[in-house]
Amino acid sequence: MTSDNDRRRGLLARLRGRPVARSRGRRRLGAAVRLAAALMLAGGAYTVFAPGVQAQDNPPLSAAANEGKALFDVSCVTCHGRNAQGVEGRGPSLIGVGSASVEFQVSSGRMPMARQEAQAMRKPPQFTDEQVRQLGQYIQELGGGPQVPQGNNLHENADMAAGGELFRINCSQCHAFGGGGGALSSGKYAPSLRPASDRQIYAAMLSGPQNMPVFGDNQITPEQKADIIAYIQETLKHDQDQGGFNLGRYGPSTEGLAIFLVGIVALVFTSLWIAGKS
């Protein structure tokens, strides 16, 4: 009798547990169905709105930028890669450098480079001013960055005296007090400022080519940049050497060497003359 009662109790317990198990299974199945529906809804929403977002992130290029892209794909893509993202061992990425960097490098003939060197040398440019503007516009629209103001005369009504003070503080250490340039480390050098135009000087200050630091508008304001350009163009580029022969305007090194050589030669001839008279 006891065993029969136990069996009946066990059977009743199993029968009572079935609805509980079934209700748990139904809840899990419902949760899975709801999750799948939510994922499908999210995927459908992404499919509908993603093309619009992508079109907004990649706006079409302007006409000038399209012309610049055509020039870039022919003359620059080998070193700077597709979409100007750079090629390791050949050329850096141009994303974010802005049209100022392009204008300085290309208008001065430093780019395209004939070969990899310690520093790109100035040479006759291979592109016209219009083509340089188109290349710069392409890089500008591709990744943004600093831009040179419009116009060719960027130092009109500027303060040359203030520009001279700024030049002596920020520029003369490398470009020398006369703007003739000078040697730097690792085979590099600060170039002469004589052939540089207003736009090239402004672009160099914005982009910081080679070893030159970047002088953004927070370091040197646009008005101060105009003052520096005025000092370079109106003072350093005019032959105002009250002392006579400028010795290339390379600074005290060449002047000291010239005085030493002239002085030694004068002393030698003076000694010979005195010996001949005695």
ABEGO torsion letter per residue (X at the ends): XAAAAAAAAAAAAAAAAAAAAAAAAAAAAAAAAAAAAAAAAAAAAAAAAAAAAAAAABBBBBAAAAAAAAAAAAAAAAAAEBGGAEBBGABBBABGAEAAAAAAAAAAGAOBBABBBABBBBBBBABBAAAAAAAAAAAAAAAEEBBBBBEABAABGBBAAAAAAAAAAAAAAAAEAAGAEBBBBGGBBBBBAAABBAAAAAAAAAAGBEABBBBBAAABBAAAAAAAAAAAAAAAABBBBAAEBAGGGAEAAAAAAAAAAAAAAAAAAAAAAAAAAX
